[in-house]
Amino acid sequence: MTSLVELRAGAARATLAPDIGGSVVRYECNDQPILRPTSTATLAAGDVLGVSSYPLVPFSNRIAGATLHWEGKSYRLPRYLPDQPHAIHGNGWRRRWDVVEQTPASAALELVHSATGPSADEWPFAYRARQTFALGPTDLSMTLSIANTGDRPFPFGLGWHPFFPRKPSTVLGFAAAGVWQTDPTLLPARLDRVPPAWDFSVPRAIGATTLDNCVAGWRPPATLRWPERRLAVTIAADESCTHLVVFIPPGRDDLAIEPVTHMTDAFNRAAAGERDTGTRVLAPGARFSCTMRISVSPGLEATDAIGV
């Protein structure tokens, strides 16, 4: 049976599932879901694909061909989604995390990746990751950190994959410098200016928009508003999260707004000499962290501008 960690702060409630990828399986305020609710069946199956939010560590999105090319070597990585030719989202979301701290409104989870034996097939470099959750009456902060516990430097990136409820009337807002157009396998092909159909610099209803793209030069925060619920959220993150993945799939009642530190397939592109990928390198003994905050408020007007 899945072990859950309950956090409470005033009328806010968050539930964590350390056994299911260190994920969030519920976040609500005043009994209203802020993140996509996790079903009982998902919890029973331990299916991380159906949770409310999960961490992205030690990378976000895809690594082409499920192969990391770094410092003249190639490392095969698992394809956790069988219908995808690429590695995706690192290995933290597929692992059990340990609860190392807990108070009524906060918790810390930790994952130790030894990169020995079978775990080396998941990611060839040793690290320790930590998630800290702090729940307030109107906000949820999530800090994600990674420390290099091995003897070799390695490329890394961090991020989050929170899902939110969505209808055609849901109002989305975000500002960015450009968007990566993708090939049929969702790898970045070229960086373009944001086209009008995907321009949410002035918040507007999603309608029939479909998106699964990484935007560059993101200027936090992103915003979501549900007019029928008179509810809005802002999704903010540290300045290190220069990229944002926006996932609005067709035919579903949810979407994902994902603050991340790097573009898709960043490490391979950096190894090939490309610049401005967001790739960072973690030296032995070094540590890096970043924070995302979801803040809840009464509904905002659709004409409220975001970003500067």
Protein Blocks (a to p, Z undefined) as FASTA:
>chain_A
ZZdddddehjbccdddfknooiafbdceehiafbdcddfklmmnopaklmmbdcddfbeh
jaehhiaceehiacddddfblkbcbdehijmlmpccddfbdcfkbccdddddehpajllm
moccdcdddddddddfkbccdddddddfbfbdcdddddddddddddfklccddddfbdcd
ddfkopafbdcdddfklmckbgcdfklaccddddehiacddddddfknopacdddddfkl
mbccddddehiabdcddddfbdehklmmmmnopahkopacddehiacddddddddddddd
fklcghZZ
